[in-house]
Amino acid sequence: MDVPIKLLSTDFDGTLYADFENPPVPLCLQSLIRGLQSRGAKWVINTGRALPDLLLALEQAELGVEPDYLVVVEREIYRRHGDKYVEARAWNESCRREHTQLFERITPDLSRIQQWIRARFDARVYADAYSPVCLQSRSNEDTDAIVEFLEEYCRSVTNLTVVRNDVYARFSHVNYNKGSALGEIARQLRIGPDGVLAAGDHWNDLPMLSQEFARWLVAPDNAIEAVKKRVRQQQGYVSGQPHGYGVARGVEFFLEFNHYPLSDLG
Ligand SMILES: [Mg+2]
């Protein structure tokens, strides 16, 4: 029997990985992923982390299973080739080019935006290689207010959006996010949304927690309410268990839903 989940996309922090747990990725989830891979499925870690940071965390997690793809900074794609990850060059180059062009257009406004935030909030505002405005604020309430201001600004700039994860936020191009990156990987693998499962816990996961990209949606118990709501609205699975345990229950639920015997995963 063909395995119904052909592509599995998991967010990293809070969904797959909990650094206060030992091991940080539960063995039951590692075993399910290994079983899916042995049946030809591919696994992508879809994260807001940058590549070096993610690779370090993966090494420290001592996983017994390796992702086939990485999506980093919510937008760049890397594919495993032996023991290395090589970039999906066409996608990543267009992604970088479109971001450069977009960010050039907003350069005249940057100091005004930074000053607005600094005058009102005790927040860290800085630029990095991925966004000319990055935010780390003191609380979710502060982030709510600052993101509202940034979103208002985005309405005046075509293709500009804000990506938020907890108290962090940055600018991004609307066409590049966890959802479109997952869609690109699925396109390369010739897998339709009916063969894709996506699991996430926070704001930046919402673009991939969509039936446009994944028929099977999972949120762990620790997911924010907006994520749980979106997952429920699309007949997804919201687990009563946290992070990796919740993802494992979601994978099992949808395999059983599709009458796929768990014993077939070995
Ligand atoms: Mg997360």
Residues whose N, C-alpha, C, O or C-beta is under 5 A from the ligand:
A	BS01	MG	D11 F12 D13 G14 T15 D201 H202
